[in-house]
Amino acid sequence: MAGVPTGPPPTVWGAGASATVGVGRDDLVSGEAVALALPPGGLGYRILSGMIDVALGIALWLILWWLTYQVAIDLNEAWRGAVNTMLPIVSVIALPTVAETLTGGKTVGHLVVGLRTVRDDAGPIGFRHSLTRALVGFIEMYACLGLPALISAAISRKNKRLGDLLAGTYVIRDRHKIEEQHPIEMPAGLVSWAVAADMAALPDGLAVIIRQFLNGRHGMKPEPRAAAARRLVFDAAPFVAPAPPQGASFEDVLSAIMAERRRRDAERLEREALLRERLLR
């Protein structure tokens, strides 16, 4: 395996590194580079889930209207108008919002077909996300018969409807089995360099590609494997300073970068947990 002396020139190393040792605050990919690997739900599943939710929303709307008519039969027209105005808000906005918030991103349609709504960074949604999706959903799913949602989901990268675009969410296959990722081991000869190195946040795509290469390299042929390792070192060089020791292999350098990112991420999360614990005492 070729060594680092034939890799990126000295001026490349650290060209984009920050002044602080650690993972950048805007780095949405964890040290293991697997946080963004949740697969979006297919368009067919989205349509079926939406049809179930709309059918239940209309049914609930009609049931509430009938119950209200039986109870409020003696009310004047003004009160009846106010009650009738509140019915769609309760049946197709308020209740779905509460249900999706309490279940961590699941509507009844999601439960049936095995979907879940998450944030764009793959984290759990909150009340604001659920409310935004419900408000926009009332317009695109009920007032416009679902046409805007269908068009948006068909042309967007993650099958997002308009409510997802505004809320910053997307829908995943909740029953998809995610393969366990094993930690990248730190090469023994690069421990001291990696600990002292200044590492800026790697771009999300680059971090994921490096992780995939390191996991699948043993099944590659020698020449493509060496070429891929060299190219990835070139790509990662601007975010790391100083250059690694002379003679270190490209694969060892990549492994050291990913292992150190994981260690720093773990330490950062531990510090944040301790801080929250002290503040909430």
C-alpha positions in Angstrom: 0.0 0.0 0.0 1.4 3.4 -0.9 2.2 5.8 1.9 1.3 9.4 2.6 4.5 10.9 1.2 3.1 10.3 -2.3 -0.3 11.7 -1.3 -1.6 15.3 -0.9 1.1 18.0 -0.8 1.9 19.7 2.5 -0.1 22.8 1.6 -3.3 20.8 1.3 -3.3 19.4 4.8 -5.5 21.5 7.1 -6.5 24.0 4.4 -10.1 23.9 5.7 -9.5 22.9 9.3 -11.0 24.9 12.0 -9.0 26.6 14.8 -10.5 24.3 17.4 -9.7 20.6 17.8 -13.0 18.6 17.6 -16.0 17.9 15.5 -17.7 21.0 14.1 -21.1 22.1 15.5 -22.8 21.9 12.1 -21.6 18.3 11.5 -24.9 16.3 11.4 -23.0 13.0 10.8 -21.8 11.2 13.9 -18.3 10.0 14.3 -19.5 6.7 12.9 -21.0 8.5 9.8 -24.2 6.5 10.0 -26.7 9.0 11.3 -28.1 9.9 7.9 -28.5 6.3 6.6 -32.3 6.1 7.2 -34.1 5.1 4.0 -37.1 7.2 3.0 -40.5 5.5 2.5 -41.5 4.7 -1.0 -44.1 6.8 -2.9 -46.6 3.9 -2.9 -46.4 3.5 0.8 -46.9 7.3 1.2 -50.0 7.3 -1.0 -51.5 4.3 0.9 -50.7 5.9 4.3 -52.2 9.2 3.2 -55.4 7.6 1.9 -55.9 5.9 5.3 -55.3 9.1 7.2 -57.7 11.1 5.0 -60.4 8.5 5.2 -60.1 8.4 9.0 -60.1 12.2 9.2 -63.3 12.5 7.1 -64.9 9.7 9.1 -64.0 11.4 12.4 -65.2 14.8 11.0 -68.6 13.3 10.2 -68.9 11.5 13.5 -68.1 14.7 15.4 -70.6 16.6 13.3 -73.4 14.2 14.0 -72.6 14.1 17.7 -72.5 17.9 17.8 -75.8 18.2 16.0 -77.5 15.9 18.5 -76.1 17.8 21.5 -76.3 21.4 20.1 -79.7 21.1 18.4 -81.2 23.8 20.7 -78.3 26.3 20.1 -78.8 29.3 17.9 -77.3 29.6 14.4 -74.2 31.6 15.6 -73.2 28.9 18.1 -73.8 26.2 15.5 -71.6 28.0 13.0 -68.8 28.3 15.6 -69.1 24.6 16.5 -69.1 23.6 12.8 -66.0 25.7 12.2 -64.1 24.0 15.0 -64.9 20.5 13.8 -62.4 20.3 11.0 -59.7 21.9 13.2 -60.2 19.2 15.8 -60.6 16.2 13.5 -58.0 16.8 10.8 -55.5 19.2 12.5 -55.5 19.0 16.3 -55.9 15.2 16.9 -53.4 14.2 14.2 -50.9 16.7 15.6 -51.3 15.3 19.1 -51.2 11.7 17.9 -48.1 12.2 15.8 -46.3 14.1 18.6 -47.0 11.5 21.2 -46.1 8.5 19.0 -42.8 10.0 17.8 -43.9 10.6 14.2 -46.6 8.0 13.5 -50.1 8.6 12.2 -52.7 5.8 11.9 -51.7 5.3 8.3 -48.0 5.2 9.2 -48.8 2.5 11.8 -50.6 0.4 9.2 -48.0 0.4 6.5 -44.9 0.7 8.7 -43.7 4.4 8.3 -42.5 7.1 10.6 -41.9 10.8 10.2 -38.4 12.1 11.2 -36.5 15.3 10.9 -34.2 15.9 8.0 -31.3 15.1 10.3 -33.0 11.8 11.1 -33.9 12.9 14.6 -37.4 12.5 16.2 -40.0 15.2 15.4 -41.6 17.5 17.9 -44.9 19.4 18.2 -43.9 22.1 15.8 -43.1 19.7 13.1 -46.4 17.8 13.6 -48.4 21.0 13.7 -46.8 22.3 10.5 -47.4 19.0 8.7 -51.1 19.0 9.8 -51.8 22.6 8.9 -50.3 22.2 5.4 -51.8 18.8 5.1 -55.3 20.2 5.6 -54.8 22.3 2.5 -53.0 19.9 0.2 -54.8 16.7 1.3 -58.4 17.9 1.9 -58.9 21.3 0.2 -56.9 20.3 -2.9 -57.8 16.5 -2.9 -54.2 15.5 -2.4 -52.9 16.7 -5.8 -50.2 19.0 -4.4 -48.9 16.3 -2.0 -48.8 13.7 -4.8 -46.9 16.0 -7.2 -44.4 17.1 -4.5 -43.8 13.6 -3.3 -43.3 12.4 -6.9 -40.6 15.0 -7.7 -38.8 15.4 -4.4 -35.7 13.4 -3.5 -37.1 11.8 -0.4 -40.8 11.7 -1.5 -41.7 14.7 0.6 -45.1 16.4 0.4 -45.4 20.1 0.9 -45.9 19.7 4.6 -42.6 17.9 4.9 -40.8 20.5 2.9 -42.0 23.3 5.2 -41.5 21.3 8.5 -38.1 20.0 7.6 -39.1 16.4 7.9 -39.4 13.2 5.8 -41.0 9.8 6.1 -38.9 6.6 6.6 -39.6 2.9 6.5 -39.9 2.2 10.2 -39.7 -1.5 9.7 -36.5 -1.3 7.8 -33.7 -3.3 9.5 -30.6 -1.2 9.8 -27.4 -3.2 9.8 -25.2 -2.8 12.8 -22.1 -0.8 12.2 -18.9 -1.9 13.9 -16.5 0.9 15.1 -13.5 1.7 13.0 -10.4 0.8 15.0 -7.6 3.3 15.6 -4.2 2.2 14.0 -1.7 1.8 16.8 1.0 3.9 15.1 -1.3 6.9 14.5 -2.8 7.4 18.0 -0.7 10.3 19.1 -1.1 12.1 15.8 -4.9 11.7 15.7 -5.3 12.9 19.3 -3.3 16.0 18.7 -4.6 16.8 15.2 -6.9 19.6 14.4 -9.9 18.0 12.6 -12.6 20.2 11.1 -16.1 18.8 10.4 -16.0 16.6 7.3 -18.8 17.1 4.8 -21.6 14.6 5.4 -21.2 12.9 2.1 -17.5 12.5 2.4 -17.8 11.0 6.0 -20.3 8.5 4.8 -18.2 7.5 1.8 -15.1 7.0 3.9 -17.1 4.9 6.3 -18.5 2.7 3.5 -15.0 2.3 2.0 -13.4 1.2 5.2 -16.2 -1.3 5.8 -16.1 -2.8 2.3 -12.4 -2.5 1.4 -11.6 -6.1 2.2 -13.8 -7.2 -0.7 -12.1 -4.9 -3.2 -9.3 -5.7 -5.6 -5.9 -4.3 -4.7 -5.6 -1.6 -7.4 -9.1 -0.1 -7.1 -8.8 -0.3 -3.3 -5.5 1.6 -3.3 -6.8 4.2 -5.7 -9.9 4.8 -3.7 -8.0 5.1 -0.5 -5.6 7.7 -2.1 -8.5 9.7 -3.5 -10.3 9.8 -0.1 -7.1 10.9 1.6 -6.9 13.8 -0.9 -10.5 14.7 -0.2 -10.1 14.6 3.6 -6.7 16.3 3.7 -8.1 19.9 3.8 -10.0 19.2 7.0 -7.1 17.7 9.0 -3.9 19.3 10.2 -1.0 18.6 10.5 -0.1 16.0 8.0 0.2 12.4 9.3 3.6 10.8 10.0 5.7 9.8 7.0 5.1 6.2 5.9 1.5 5.9 7.2 -0.7 4.1 4.7 -3.7 5.8 3.2 -6.1 3.3 4.8 -4.5 3.8 8.2 -4.9 7.6 7.9 -8.6 7.2 7.0 -9.1 4.8 9.9 -7.4 7.1 12.3 -9.6 10.1 11.2 -12.8 8.2 11.6 -11.8 6.6 14.9 -10.8 9.9 16.4 -14.0 11.5 15.1 -16.0 8.8 17.0 -14.0 9.3 20.2 -14.5 13.1 20.1 -18.1 12.7 19.4 -18.5 10.3 22.3 -16.7 12.7 24.6 -18.8 15.7 23.4 -22.1 13.8 24.0 -20.9 12.7 27.5 -20.1 16.3 28.3 -23.5 17.5 27.1 -25.2 14.8 29.2 -23.3 15.8 32.3 -24.1 19.5 31.7 -27.8 18.7 31.3 -27.8 16.6 34.5 -26.2 19.5 36.5 -28.6 22.1 35.1 -31.7 19.9 35.8 -30.8 19.1 39.4 
